[in-house]
Amino acid sequence: MQDGILSIGGNDYNHIKNVLRMHSGDPLAVRPDTDGNEEGSGEYLYEIVSFSESTVICRLLSVREAQTELPVRVLLFQGLPKADKMELIVQKSVELGACAVVPVAMSRCVVQLEAKDGRKKQERWQKIAREACKQSGRCQMMPVDAPISFKELLKRLPGHAAAIVPWEDAQ
């Protein structure tokens, strides 16, 4: 953004023009940190000025404070489920306000990811998290970590105030 003018391209341009079917003069709410670089605390209201072949040009109208994050930080350590269930878990975790998701390879998990496959899956899950952040109006991007081992999970637990472990055989 420069002098209240914002240029938007790439996937966001396509979403604004072809999915939302917005036009010049339409208002557009923009939240910071859709790329995960900094914490956002507000919402910027723009007016769409024009469209080019690959860019939408917007003019800043106002800025308003927005608190969309939970007052507590919830970090989800998730065992790797079968099939594409992790995608739904990531999406719903974002919508419910989790601050991060850490996939964990458990000894009894059917899914066992190699490092290369884990990176590809992480990229996919991060894209889903980014879209869910935008959809649910969150001002802070939720990271999805690379899959870790159960031993690594045990090393990370002492740094947290509490741990809740759901167990189907709990009495």
Secondary structure, 3 states (H helix, E strand, C coil): CECCEEEECHHHHHHHHHHCCCCCCCEEEECCCCCCCCCCCEEEEEEEEEECCCCEEEEEEEEEECCCCCCCCCEEEEECCCCCHHHHHHHHHHHHCCCEEEEEECCCCCCCCCHHHHHHHHHHHHHHHHHHHHHHCCCCCCCECCCEEHHHHHHHHHHCCCCCCCCCCCC
